[in-house]
Amino acid sequence: DQAAVDAMDKKSGDVLMCVLDTFARNGDREAGRRAWKAIQAMTTNTKERYKKYMAYNHALDGTTWTLPDEDTCEK
């Protein structure tokens, strides 16, 4: 379902930017990158999750996206 993939892609991008921006405001962009990698590791920590993550990435193959300009952290 392409609409579901697109919605998840938007949400994922917003969450990524929130994590990176939060750490950047505290002066440590590299910690934000490490945190994002840790989140990815936790969300793909089983064979079933990994397969779904790879299917999601396959559905995105060939697409492009832009990073949001606004604050994407939910209050």
N, CA, C and O atoms as a Tripos MOL2 file, in Angstrom:
@<TRIPOS>MOLECULE
protein
  300   299    75     0     0
PROTEIN
NO_CHARGES

@<TRIPOS>ATOM
      1 N           0.8500   -1.1820    0.0000 N.3       1 ASP1
      2 CA          0.0000    0.0000    0.0000 C.3       1 ASP1
      3 C           0.8920    1.2400    0.0000 C.2       1 ASP1
      4 O           1.4880    1.5900    1.0190 O.2       1 ASP1
      5 N           0.9740    1.8910   -1.1440 N.am      2 GLN2
      6 CA          1.8880    3.0170   -1.3020 C.3       2 GLN2
      7 C           1.5410    4.1820   -0.3810 C.2       2 GLN2
      8 O           2.4380    4.8780    0.0940 O.2       2 GLN2
      9 N           0.2570    4.4050   -0.1210 N.am      3 ALA3
     10 CA         -0.1270    5.4950    0.7880 C.3       3 ALA3
     11 C           0.4110    5.2440    2.1850 C.2       3 ALA3
     12 O           0.8710    6.1760    2.8440 O.2       3 ALA3
     13 N           0.3610    4.0080    2.6460 N.am      4 ALA4
     14 CA          0.8900    3.6590    3.9690 C.3       4 ALA4
     15 C           2.4080    3.8220    4.0040 C.2       4 ALA4
     16 O           2.9610    4.2990    4.9950 O.2       4 ALA4
     17 N           3.0750    3.4290    2.9280 N.am      5 VAL5
     18 CA          4.5290    3.5830    2.8430 C.3       5 VAL5
     19 C           4.8940    5.0620    2.8750 C.2       5 VAL5
     20 O           5.8190    5.4590    3.5840 O.2       5 VAL5
     21 N           4.1770    5.8720    2.1160 N.am      6 ASP6
     22 CA          4.4430    7.3100    2.0890 C.3       6 ASP6
     23 C           4.2270    7.9460    3.4590 C.2       6 ASP6
     24 O           5.0150    8.7890    3.8870 O.2       6 ASP6
     25 N           3.1630    7.5440    4.1420 N.am      7 ALA7
     26 CA          2.8800    8.0860    5.4700 C.3       7 ALA7
     27 C           3.9720    7.6900    6.4610 C.2       7 ALA7
     28 O           4.4030    8.5070    7.2750 O.2       7 ALA7
     29 N           4.4120    6.4550    6.3910 N.am      8 MET8
     30 CA          5.4740    5.9990    7.2870 C.3       8 MET8
     31 C           6.7850    6.7000    6.9730 C.2       8 MET8
     32 O           7.5510    7.0190    7.8820 O.2       8 MET8
     33 N           7.0480    6.9400    5.7110 N.am      9 ASP9
     34 CA          8.2600    7.6490    5.3070 C.3       9 ASP9
     35 C           8.2620    9.0670    5.8820 C.2       9 ASP9
     36 O           9.2850    9.5350    6.3810 O.2       9 ASP9
     37 N           7.1300    9.7380    5.8130 N.am     10 LYS10
     38 CA          7.0150   11.0930    6.3680 C.3      10 LYS10
     39 C           7.2390   11.0700    7.8730 C.2      10 LYS10
     40 O           7.9990   11.8820    8.4010 O.2      10 LYS10
     41 N           6.5870   10.1520    8.5600 N.am     11 LYS11
     42 CA          6.7220   10.0570   10.0080 C.3      11 LYS11
     43 C           8.1530    9.7250   10.3980 C.2      11 LYS11
     44 O           8.6940   10.3080   11.3380 O.2      11 LYS11
     45 N           8.7630    8.8010    9.6890 N.am     12 SER12
     46 CA         10.1360    8.4050    9.9700 C.3      12 SER12
     47 C          11.0960    9.5770    9.7940 C.2      12 SER12
     48 O          11.9960    9.7750   10.6100 O.2      12 SER12
     49 N          10.9060   10.3480    8.7350 N.am     13 GLY13
     50 CA         11.7300   11.5290    8.5040 C.3      13 GLY13
     51 C          11.5640   12.5540    9.6090 C.2      13 GLY13
     52 O          12.5370   13.1670   10.0480 O.2      13 GLY13
     53 N          10.3280   12.7410   10.0600 N.am     14 ASP14
     54 CA         10.0710   13.6880   11.1540 C.3      14 ASP14
     55 C          10.7640   13.2410   12.4360 C.2      14 ASP14
     56 O          11.3690   14.0500   13.1400 O.2      14 ASP14
     57 N          10.6710   11.9510   12.7320 N.am     15 VAL15
     58 CA         11.3010   11.4260   13.9510 C.3      15 VAL15
     59 C          12.8190   11.5540   13.8520 C.2      15 VAL15
     60 O          13.4730   11.9640   14.8120 O.2      15 VAL15
     61 N          13.3780   11.2050   12.7020 N.am     16 LEU16
     62 CA         14.8230   11.3400   12.5080 C.3      16 LEU16
     63 C          15.2700   12.7710   12.7650 C.2      16 LEU16
     64 O          16.2360   13.0010   13.4930 O.2      16 LEU16
     65 N          14.5770   13.7250   12.1750 N.am     17 MET17
     66 CA         14.9610   15.1280   12.3540 C.3      17 MET17
     67 C          14.8120   15.5590   13.8000 C.2      17 MET17
     68 O          15.6360   16.3270   14.2970 O.2      17 MET17
     69 N          13.7890   15.0890   14.4820 N.am     18 CYS18
     70 CA         13.6030   15.4290   15.8850 C.3      18 CYS18
     71 C          14.7930   14.9380   16.7120 C.2      18 CYS18
     72 O          15.3360   15.6790   17.5320 O.2      18 CYS18
     73 N          15.1910   13.6910   16.4910 N.am     19 VAL19
     74 CA         16.3340   13.1360   17.2250 C.3      19 VAL19
     75 C          17.5920   13.9450   16.9250 C.2      19 VAL19
     76 O          18.2900   14.3710   17.8450 O.2      19 VAL19
     77 N          17.8800   14.1550   15.6560 N.am     20 LEU20
     78 CA         19.0960   14.8850   15.2870 C.3      20 LEU20
     79 C          19.0760   16.3220   15.8020 C.2      20 LEU20
     80 O          20.0790   16.8100   16.3230 O.2      20 LEU20
     81 N          17.9400   16.9990   15.6570 N.am     21 ASP21
     82 CA         17.8350   18.3880   16.1210 C.3      21 ASP21
     83 C          17.9540   18.4990   17.6390 C.2      21 ASP21
     84 O          18.5640   19.4380   18.1500 O.2      21 ASP21
     85 N          17.3770   17.5520   18.3500 N.am     22 THR22
     86 CA         17.4450   17.5860   19.8100 C.3      22 THR22
     87 C          18.8930   17.4940   20.2770 C.2      22 THR22
     88 O          19.3140   18.2540   21.1490 O.2      22 THR22
     89 N          19.6430   16.5810   19.7100 N.am     23 PHE23
     90 CA         21.0470   16.4650   20.1010 C.3      23 PHE23
     91 C          21.8560   17.6590   19.6100 C.2      23 PHE23
     92 O          22.7700   18.1090   20.3010 O.2      23 PHE23
     93 N          21.5340   18.1790   18.4280 N.am     24 ALA24
     94 CA         22.2640   19.3310   17.8960 C.3      24 ALA24
     95 C          22.0720   20.5460   18.7910 C.2      24 ALA24
     96 O          23.0110   21.3110   19.0070 O.2      24 ALA24
     97 N          20.8590   20.7310   19.3150 N.am     25 ARG25
     98 CA         20.6130   21.8620   20.2280 C.3      25 ARG25
     99 C          21.4640   21.7470   21.4800 C.2      25 ARG25
    100 O          21.7980   22.7520   22.1090 O.2      25 ARG25
    101 N          21.8080   20.5360   21.8350 N.am     26 ASN26
    102 CA         22.6600   20.3080   22.9960 C.3      26 ASN26
    103 C          24.1360   20.2320   22.6150 C.2      26 ASN26
    104 O          24.9850   19.9020   23.4420 O.2      26 ASN26
    105 N          24.4300   20.5430   21.3500 N.am     27 GLY27
    106 CA         25.8130   20.6390   20.8960 C.3      27 GLY27
    107 C          26.4890   19.3300   20.5310 C.2      27 GLY27
    108 O          27.7160   19.2810   20.4460 O.2      27 GLY27
    109 N          25.7200   18.2620   20.3120 N.am     28 ASP28
    110 CA         26.3540   16.9810   20.0130 C.3      28 ASP28
    111 C          25.6270   16.2450   18.8880 C.2      28 ASP28
    112 O          24.8780   15.2990   19.1310 O.2      28 ASP28
    113 N          25.8590   16.6940   17.6550 N.am     29 ARG29
    114 CA         25.2260   16.0580   16.4980 C.3      29 ARG29
    115 C          25.5980   14.5810   16.3800 C.2      29 ARG29
    116 O          24.7610   13.7590   16.0080 O.2      29 ARG29
    117 N          26.8420   14.2420   16.6930 N.am     30 GLU30
    118 CA         27.2830   12.8530   16.5790 C.3      30 GLU30
    119 C          26.4950   11.9510   17.5250 C.2      30 GLU30
    120 O          26.1940   10.8090   17.1790 O.2      30 GLU30
    121 N          26.1630   12.4380   18.6900 N.am     31 ALA31
    122 CA         25.3430   11.6500   19.6200 C.3      31 ALA31
    123 C          23.9650   11.3970   19.0160 C.2      31 ALA31
    124 O          23.3810   10.3350   19.2340 O.2      31 ALA31
    125 N          23.4420   12.3510   18.2650 N.am     32 GLY32
    126 CA         22.1650   12.1650   17.5770 C.3      32 GLY32
    127 C          22.2400   11.0600   16.5470 C.2      32 GLY32
    128 O          21.3180   10.2540   16.4190 O.2      32 GLY32
    129 N          23.3270   11.0220   15.8220 N.am     33 ARG33
    130 CA         23.5120    9.9530   14.8310 C.3      33 ARG33
    131 C          23.6100    8.5870   15.5140 C.2      33 ARG33
    132 O          23.0340    7.6030   15.0500 O.2      33 ARG33
    133 N          24.3460    8.5480   16.6160 N.am     34 ARG34
    134 CA         24.4590    7.2870   17.3600 C.3      34 ARG34
    135 C          23.1000    6.8530   17.9040 C.2      34 ARG34
    136 O          22.7620    5.6700   17.8760 O.2      34 ARG34
    137 N          22.3270    7.8130   18.3980 N.am     35 ALA35
    138 CA         20.9960    7.4990   18.9220 C.3      35 ALA35
    139 C          20.1040    6.9430   17.8130 C.2      35 ALA35
    140 O          19.3770    5.9740   18.0350 O.2      35 ALA35
    141 N          20.1520    7.5420   16.6280 N.am     36 TRP36
    142 CA         19.3290    7.0560   15.5160 C.3      36 TRP36
    143 C          19.7310    5.6380   15.1320 C.2      36 TRP36
    144 O          18.8660    4.8050   14.8630 O.2      36 TRP36
    145 N          21.0280    5.3520   15.1040 N.am     37 LYS37
    146 CA         21.4780    3.9950   14.7880 C.3      37 LYS37
    147 C          21.0080    3.0110   15.8530 C.2      37 LYS37
    148 O          20.6540    1.8750   15.5370 O.2      37 LYS37
    149 N          21.0030    3.4370   17.1020 N.am     38 ALA38
    150 CA         20.5240    2.5720   18.1840 C.3      38 ALA38
    151 C          19.0280    2.2970   18.0270 C.2      38 ALA38
    152 O          18.5740    1.1750   18.2560 O.2      38 ALA38
    153 N          18.2710    3.3090   17.6410 N.am     39 ILE39
    154 CA         16.8310    3.1320   17.4050 C.3      39 ILE39
    155 C          16.6010    2.1400   16.2780 C.2      39 ILE39
    156 O          15.7540    1.2530   16.3850 O.2      39 ILE39
    157 N          17.3550    2.2900   15.2010 N.am     40 GLN40
    158 CA         17.2300    1.3430   14.0840 C.3      40 GLN40
    159 C          17.5660   -0.0750   14.5320 C.2      40 GLN40
    160 O          16.8790   -1.0230   14.1550 O.2      40 GLN40
    161 N          18.6080   -0.2250   15.3270 N.am     41 ALA41
    162 CA         19.0010   -1.5560   15.8030 C.3      41 ALA41
    163 C          17.8950   -2.1760   16.6530 C.2      41 ALA41
    164 O          17.6190   -3.3710   16.5480 O.2      41 ALA41
    165 N          17.2660   -1.3610   17.4920 N.am     42 MET42
    166 CA         16.1950   -1.8840   18.3490 C.3      42 MET42
    167 C          14.9590   -2.2610   17.5470 C.2      42 MET42
    168 O          14.2550   -3.2070   17.8990 O.2      42 MET42
    169 N          14.6930   -1.5330   16.4780 N.am     43 THR43
    170 CA         13.4770   -1.8000   15.7070 C.3      43 THR43
    171 C          13.6690   -2.9180   14.6750 C.2      43 THR43
    172 O          12.7090   -3.3420   14.0310 O.2      43 THR43
    173 N          14.8880   -3.3840   14.5250 N.am     44 THR44
    174 CA         15.1540   -4.5010   13.6030 C.3      44 THR44
    175 C          15.8350   -5.6510   14.3350 C.2      44 THR44
    176 O          16.6510   -6.3660   13.7540 O.2      44 THR44
    177 N          15.5040   -5.8240   15.5970 N.am     45 ASN45
    178 CA         16.2280   -6.7820   16.4320 C.3      45 ASN45
    179 C          15.6830   -8.2120   16.3800 C.2      45 ASN45
    180 O          16.1430   -9.0700   17.1330 O.2      45 ASN45
    181 N          14.7310   -8.4750   15.5210 N.am     46 THR46
    182 CA         14.2680   -9.8490   15.3010 C.3      46 THR46
    183 C          14.2230  -10.0910   13.7960 C.2      46 THR46
    184 O          14.1980   -9.1500   13.0030 O.2      46 THR46
    185 N          14.2140  -11.3440   13.4240 N.am     47 LYS47
    186 CA         14.1710  -11.6850   11.9980 C.3      47 LYS47
    187 C          12.9150  -11.1190   11.3420 C.2      47 LYS47
    188 O          12.9830  -10.5920   10.2320 O.2      47 LYS47
    189 N          11.7640  -11.2230   12.0220 N.am     48 GLU48
    190 CA         10.5100  -10.7130   11.4630 C.3      48 GLU48
    191 C          10.5540   -9.1930   11.2850 C.2      48 GLU48
    192 O          10.1430   -8.6790   10.2440 O.2      48 GLU48
    193 N          11.0410   -8.4840   12.2810 N.am     49 ARG49
    194 CA         11.1450   -7.0220   12.1770 C.3      49 ARG49
    195 C          12.1040   -6.6180   11.0700 C.2      49 ARG49
    196 O          11.8370   -5.6850   10.3120 O.2      49 ARG49
    197 N          13.2300   -7.3320   10.9830 N.am     50 TYR50
    198 CA         14.2080   -7.0280    9.9550 C.3      50 TYR50
    199 C          13.6160   -7.2280    8.5600 C.2      50 TYR50
    200 O          13.8300   -6.4040    7.6700 O.2      50 TYR50
    201 N          12.8830   -8.3070    8.3720 N.am     51 LYS51
    202 CA         12.2490   -8.5600    7.0740 C.3      51 LYS51
    203 C          11.2700   -7.4420    6.7170 C.2      51 LYS51
    204 O          11.2320   -6.9870    5.5740 O.2      51 LYS51
    205 N          10.4830   -7.0020    7.6910 N.am     52 LYS52
    206 CA          9.5240   -5.9150    7.4340 C.3      52 LYS52
    207 C          10.2460   -4.6070    7.1340 C.2      52 LYS52
    208 O           9.8260   -3.8440    6.2630 O.2      52 LYS52
    209 N          11.3170   -4.3560    7.8460 N.am     53 TYR53
    210 CA         12.1130   -3.1460    7.6010 C.3      53 TYR53
    211 C          12.6930   -3.1710    6.1890 C.2      53 TYR53
    212 O          12.6900   -2.1540    5.4950 O.2      53 TYR53
    213 N          13.1910   -4.3310    5.7660 N.am     54 MET54
    214 CA         13.7450   -4.4430    4.4200 C.3      54 MET54
    215 C          12.6520   -4.3070    3.3590 C.2      54 MET54
    216 O          12.8890   -3.7190    2.3030 O.2      54 MET54
    217 N          11.4590   -4.8430    3.6260 N.am     55 ALA55
    218 CA         10.3440   -4.6870    2.6830 C.3      55 ALA55
    219 C           9.9560   -3.2200    2.5680 C.2      55 ALA55
    220 O           9.6720   -2.7310    1.4750 O.2      55 ALA55
    221 N           9.9440   -2.5210    3.6980 N.am     56 TYR56
    222 CA          9.6480   -1.0780    3.7030 C.3      56 TYR56
    223 C          10.7000   -0.3370    2.8760 C.2      56 TYR56
    224 O          10.3560    0.5030    2.0450 O.2      56 TYR56
    225 N          11.9690   -0.6430    3.1010 N.am     57 ASN57
    226 CA         13.0260    0.0190    2.3370 C.3      57 ASN57
    227 C          12.9280   -0.3130    0.8500 C.2      57 ASN57
    228 O          13.1880    0.5450    0.0060 O.2      57 ASN57
    229 N          12.5610   -1.5350    0.5290 N.am     58 HIS58
    230 CA         12.3800   -1.9210   -0.8770 C.3      58 HIS58
    231 C          11.2420   -1.1050   -1.5040 C.2      58 HIS58
    232 O          11.3380   -0.6820   -2.6560 O.2      58 HIS58
    233 N          10.1730   -0.8890   -0.7420 N.am     59 ALA59
    234 CA          9.0400   -0.0990   -1.2460 C.3      59 ALA59
    235 C           9.4490    1.3450   -1.5030 C.2      59 ALA59
    236 O           8.8540    2.0220   -2.3420 O.2      59 ALA59
    237 N          10.4700    1.8220   -0.7790 N.am     60 LEU60
    238 CA         10.9570    3.1890   -0.9680 C.3      60 LEU60
    239 C          12.0040    3.3010   -2.0690 C.2      60 LEU60
    240 O          12.3800    4.4060   -2.4590 O.2      60 LEU60
    241 N          12.4680    2.1800   -2.5630 N.am     61 ASP61
    242 CA         13.5380    2.1830   -3.5600 C.3      61 ASP61
    243 C          13.1730    3.0710   -4.7430 C.2      61 ASP61
    244 O          12.1180    2.9200   -5.3590 O.2      61 ASP61
    245 N          14.0680    3.9930   -5.0390 N.am     62 GLY62
    246 CA         13.8550    4.8910   -6.1630 C.3      62 GLY62
    247 C          13.1030    6.1610   -5.8150 C.2      62 GLY62
    248 O          12.9150    7.0270   -6.6700 O.2      62 GLY62
    249 N          12.6710    6.2800   -4.5650 N.am     63 THR63
    250 CA         11.9600    7.4970   -4.1720 C.3      63 THR63
    251 C          12.9460    8.5170   -3.6190 C.2      63 THR63
    252 O          14.0770    8.1840   -3.2670 O.2      63 THR63
    253 N          12.5070    9.7360   -3.5520 N.am     64 THR64
    254 CA         13.3030   10.8030   -2.9470 C.3      64 THR64
    255 C          12.4780   11.4710   -1.8670 C.2      64 THR64
    256 O          11.2510   11.3720   -1.8550 O.2      64 THR64
    257 N          13.1570   12.1500   -0.9650 N.am     65 TRP65
    258 CA         12.4410   12.8800    0.0740 C.3      65 TRP65
    259 C          13.2890   14.0690    0.5000 C.2      65 TRP65
    260 O          14.4990   14.1080    0.2730 O.2      65 TRP65
    261 N          12.6390   15.0160    1.1120 N.am     66 THR66
    262 CA         13.3320   16.1940    1.6070 C.3      66 THR66
    263 C          13.1980   16.2450    3.1200 C.2      66 THR66
    264 O          12.2320   15.7450    3.6970 O.2      66 THR66
    265 N          14.1830   16.8560    3.7390 N.am     67 LEU67
    266 CA         14.1280   17.0250    5.1840 C.3      67 LEU67
    267 C          13.2350   18.2090    5.5210 C.2      67 LEU67
    268 O          13.2800   19.2310    4.8360 O.2      67 LEU67
    269 N          12.4340   18.0880    6.5580 N.am     68 PRO68
    270 CA         11.5460   19.1920    6.9300 C.3      68 PRO68
    271 C          12.3400   20.3740    7.4860 C.2      68 PRO68
    272 O          13.3950   20.1910    8.0920 O.2      68 PRO68
    273 N          11.8260   21.5790    7.2740 N.am     69 ASP69
    274 CA         12.4530   22.7920    7.8000 C.3      69 ASP69
    275 C          11.9620   23.1180    9.2060 C.2      69 ASP69
    276 O          12.6740   23.7380    9.9960 O.2      69 ASP69
    277 N          10.7390   22.6930    9.5080 N.am     70 GLU70
    278 CA         10.1420   23.0500   10.7820 C.3      70 GLU70
    279 C          10.5350   22.0510   11.8720 C.2      70 GLU70
    280 O          11.0820   20.9860   11.5860 O.2      70 GLU70
    281 N          10.2480   22.4100   13.1190 N.am     71 ASP71
    282 CA         10.4700   21.5350   14.2640 C.3      71 ASP71
    283 C           9.5130   20.3460   14.1250 C.2      71 ASP71
    284 O           8.3010   20.5350   14.0210 O.2      71 ASP71
    285 N          10.0430   19.1500   14.1230 N.am     72 THR72
    286 CA          9.2080   17.9710   13.9310 C.3      72 THR72
    287 C           8.9820   17.1950   15.2220 C.2      72 THR72
    288 O           8.3370   16.1470   15.2120 O.2      72 THR72
    289 N           9.5060   17.7020   16.3260 N.am     73 CYS73
    290 CA          9.3120   17.0210   17.6120 C.3      73 CYS73
    291 C           7.8940   17.2760   18.1020 C.2      73 CYS73
    292 O           7.4390   18.4180   18.1700 O.2      73 CYS73
    293 N           7.2110   16.1980   18.4400 N.am     74 GLU74
    294 CA          5.8490   16.3260   18.9770 C.3      74 GLU74
    295 C           5.9480   16.7850   20.4160 C.2      74 GLU74
    296 O           6.7580   16.2680   21.1860 O.2      74 GLU74
    297 N           5.1530   17.7230   20.7670 N.am     75 LYS75
    298 CA          5.1890   18.2720   22.1320 C.3      75 LYS75
    299 C           4.2420   17.5290   23.0220 C.2      75 LYS75
    300 O           4.1310   17.8450   24.2060 O.2      75 LYS75
@<TRIPOS>BOND
     1     1     2 1
     2     2     3 1
     3     3     4 2
     4     3     5 am
     5     5     6 1
     6     6     7 1
     7     7     8 2
     8     7     9 am
     9     9    10 1
    10    10    11 1
    11    11    12 2
    12    11    13 am
    13    13    14 1
    14    14    15 1
    15    15    16 2
    16    15    17 am
    17    17    18 1
    18    18    19 1
    19    19    20 2
    20    19    21 am
    21    21    22 1
    22    22    23 1
    23    23    24 2
    24    23    25 am
    25    25    26 1
    26    26    27 1
    27    27    28 2
    28    27    29 am
    29    29    30 1
    30    30    31 1
    31    31    32 2
    32    31    33 am
    33    33    34 1
    34    34    35 1
    35    35    36 2
    36    35    37 am
    37    37    38 1
    38    38    39 1
    39    39    40 2
    40    39    41 am
    41    41    42 1
    42    42    43 1
    43    43    44 2
    44    43    45 am
    45    45    46 1
    46    46    47 1
    47    47    48 2
    48    47    49 am
    49    49    50 1
    50    50    51 1
    51    51    52 2
    52    51    53 am
    53    53    54 1
    54    54    55 1
    55    55    56 2
    56    55    57 am
    57    57    58 1
    58    58    59 1
    59    59    60 2
    60    59    61 am
    61    61    62 1
    62    62    63 1
    63    63    64 2
    64    63    65 am
    65    65    66 1
    66    66    67 1
    67    67    68 2
    68    67    69 am
    69    69    70 1
    70    70    71 1
    71    71    72 2
    72    71    73 am
    73    73    74 1
    74    74    75 1
    75    75    76 2
    76    75    77 am
    77    77    78 1
    78    78    79 1
    79    79    80 2
    80    79    81 am
    81    81    82 1
    82    82    83 1
    83    83    84 2
    84    83    85 am
    85    85    86 1
    86    86    87 1
    87    87    88 2
    88    87    89 am
    89    89    90 1
    90    90    91 1
    91    91    92 2
    92    91    93 am
    93    93    94 1
    94    94    95 1
    95    95    96 2
    96    95    97 am
    97    97    98 1
    98    98    99 1
    99    99   100 2
   100    99   101 am
   101   101   102 1
   102   102   103 1
   103   103   104 2
   104   103   105 am
   105   105   106 1
   106   106   107 1
   107   107   108 2
   108   107   109 am
   109   109   110 1
   110   110   111 1
   111   111   112 2
   112   111   113 am
   113   113   114 1
   114   114   115 1
   115   115   116 2
   116   115   117 am
   117   117   118 1
   118   118   119 1
   119   119   120 2
   120   119   121 am
   121   121   122 1
   122   122   123 1
   123   123   124 2
   124   123   125 am
   125   125   126 1
   126   126   127 1
   127   127   128 2
   128   127   129 am
   129   129   130 1
   130   130   131 1
   131   131   132 2
   132   131   133 am
   133   133   134 1
   134   134   135 1
   135   135   136 2
   136   135   137 am
   137   137   138 1
   138   138   139 1
   139   139   140 2
   140   139   141 am
   141   141   142 1
   142   142   143 1
   143   143   144 2
   144   143   145 am
   145   145   146 1
   146   146   147 1
   147   147   148 2
   148   147   149 am
   149   149   150 1
   150   150   151 1
   151   151   152 2
   152   151   153 am
   153   153   154 1
   154   154   155 1
   155   155   156 2
   156   155   157 am
   157   157   158 1
   158   158   159 1
   159   159   160 2
   160   159   161 am
   161   161   162 1
   162   162   163 1
   163   163   164 2
   164   163   165 am
   165   165   166 1
   166   166   167 1
   167   167   168 2
   168   167   169 am
   169   169   170 1
   170   170   171 1
   171   171   172 2
   172   171   173 am
   173   173   174 1
   174   174   175 1
   175   175   176 2
   176   175   177 am
   177   177   178 1
   178   178   179 1
   179   179   180 2
   180   179   181 am
   181   181   182 1
   182   182   183 1
   183   183   184 2
   184   183   185 am
   185   185   186 1
   186   186   187 1
   187   187   188 2
   188   187   189 am
   189   189   190 1
   190   190   191 1
   191   191   192 2
   192   191   193 am
   193   193   194 1
   194   194   195 1
   195   195   196 2
   196   195   197 am
   197   197   198 1
   198   198   199 1
   199   199   200 2
   200   199   201 am
   201   201   202 1
   202   202   203 1
   203   203   204 2
   204   203   205 am
   205   205   206 1
   206   206   207 1
   207   207   208 2
   208   207   209 am
   209   209   210 1
   210   210   211 1
   211   211   212 2
   212   211   213 am
   213   213   214 1
   214   214   215 1
   215   215   216 2
   216   215   217 am
   217   217   218 1
   218   218   219 1
   219   219   220 2
   220   219   221 am
   221   221   222 1
   222   222   223 1
   223   223   224 2
   224   223   225 am
   225   225   226 1
   226   226   227 1
   227   227   228 2
   228   227   229 am
   229   229   230 1
   230   230   231 1
   231   231   232 2
   232   231   233 am
   233   233   234 1
   234   234   235 1
   235   235   236 2
   236   235   237 am
   237   237   238 1
   238   238   239 1
   239   239   240 2
   240   239   241 am
   241   241   242 1
   242   242   243 1
   243   243   244 2
   244   243   245 am
   245   245   246 1
   246   246   247 1
   247   247   248 2
   248   247   249 am
   249   249   250 1
   250   250   251 1
   251   251   252 2
   252   251   253 am
   253   253   254 1
   254   254   255 1
   255   255   256 2
   256   255   257 am
   257   257   258 1
   258   258   259 1
   259   259   260 2
   260   259   261 am
   261   261   262 1
   262   262   263 1
   263   263   264 2
   264   263   265 am
   265   265   266 1
   266   266   267 1
   267   267   268 2
   268   267   269 am
   269   269   270 1
   270   270   271 1
   271   271   272 2
   272   271   273 am
   273   273   274 1
   274   274   275 1
   275   275   276 2
   276   275   277 am
   277   277   278 1
   278   278   279 1
   279   279   280 2
   280   279   281 am
   281   281   282 1
   282   282   283 1
   283   283   284 2
   284   283   285 am
   285   285   286 1
   286   286   287 1
   287   287   288 2
   288   287   289 am
   289   289   290 1
   290   290   291 1
   291   291   292 2
   292   291   293 am
   293   293   294 1
   294   294   295 1
   295   295   296 2
   296   295   297 am
   297   297   298 1
   298   298   299 1
   299   299   300 2
@<TRIPOS>SUBSTRUCTURE
     1 ASP1         2 RESIDUE 1 A ASP
     2 GLN2         6 RESIDUE 1 A GLN
     3 ALA3        10 RESIDUE 1 A ALA
     4 ALA4        14 RESIDUE 1 A ALA
     5 VAL5        18 RESIDUE 1 A VAL
     6 ASP6        22 RESIDUE 1 A ASP
     7 ALA7        26 RESIDUE 1 A ALA
     8 MET8        30 RESIDUE 1 A MET
     9 ASP9        34 RESIDUE 1 A ASP
    10 LYS10       38 RESIDUE 1 A LYS
    11 LYS11       42 RESIDUE 1 A LYS
    12 SER12       46 RESIDUE 1 A SER
    13 GLY13       50 RESIDUE 1 A GLY
    14 ASP14       54 RESIDUE 1 A ASP
    15 VAL15       58 RESIDUE 1 A VAL
    16 LEU16       62 RESIDUE 1 A LEU
    17 MET17       66 RESIDUE 1 A MET
    18 CYS18       70 RESIDUE 1 A CYS
    19 VAL19       74 RESIDUE 1 A VAL
    20 LEU20       78 RESIDUE 1 A LEU
    21 ASP21       82 RESIDUE 1 A ASP
    22 THR22       86 RESIDUE 1 A THR
    23 PHE23       90 RESIDUE 1 A PHE
    24 ALA24       94 RESIDUE 1 A ALA
    25 ARG25       98 RESIDUE 1 A ARG
    26 ASN26      102 RESIDUE 1 A ASN
    27 GLY27      106 RESIDUE 1 A GLY
    28 ASP28      110 RESIDUE 1 A ASP
    29 ARG29      114 RESIDUE 1 A ARG
    30 GLU30      118 RESIDUE 1 A GLU
    31 ALA31      122 RESIDUE 1 A ALA
    32 GLY32      126 RESIDUE 1 A GLY
    33 ARG33      130 RESIDUE 1 A ARG
    34 ARG34      134 RESIDUE 1 A ARG
    35 ALA35      138 RESIDUE 1 A ALA
    36 TRP36      142 RESIDUE 1 A TRP
    37 LYS37      146 RESIDUE 1 A LYS
    38 ALA38      150 RESIDUE 1 A ALA
    39 ILE39      154 RESIDUE 1 A ILE
    40 GLN40      158 RESIDUE 1 A GLN
    41 ALA41      162 RESIDUE 1 A ALA
    42 MET42      166 RESIDUE 1 A MET
    43 THR43      170 RESIDUE 1 A THR
    44 THR44      174 RESIDUE 1 A THR
    45 ASN45      178 RESIDUE 1 A ASN
    46 THR46      182 RESIDUE 1 A THR
    47 LYS47      186 RESIDUE 1 A LYS
    48 GLU48      190 RESIDUE 1 A GLU
    49 ARG49      194 RESIDUE 1 A ARG
    50 TYR50      198 RESIDUE 1 A TYR
    51 LYS51      202 RESIDUE 1 A LYS
    52 LYS52      206 RESIDUE 1 A LYS
    53 TYR53      210 RESIDUE 1 A TYR
    54 MET54      214 RESIDUE 1 A MET
    55 ALA55      218 RESIDUE 1 A ALA
    56 TYR56      222 RESIDUE 1 A TYR
    57 ASN57      226 RESIDUE 1 A ASN
    58 HIS58      230 RESIDUE 1 A HIS
    59 ALA59      234 RESIDUE 1 A ALA
    60 LEU60      238 RESIDUE 1 A LEU
    61 ASP61      242 RESIDUE 1 A ASP
    62 GLY62      246 RESIDUE 1 A GLY
    63 THR63      250 RESIDUE 1 A THR
    64 THR64      254 RESIDUE 1 A THR
    65 TRP65      258 RESIDUE 1 A TRP
    66 THR66      262 RESIDUE 1 A THR
    67 LEU67      266 RESIDUE 1 A LEU
    68 PRO68      270 RESIDUE 1 A PRO
    69 ASP69      274 RESIDUE 1 A ASP
    70 GLU70      278 RESIDUE 1 A GLU
    71 ASP71      282 RESIDUE 1 A ASP
    72 THR72      286 RESIDUE 1 A THR
    73 CYS73      290 RESIDUE 1 A CYS
    74 GLU74      294 RESIDUE 1 A GLU
    75 LYS75      298 RESIDUE 1 A LYS
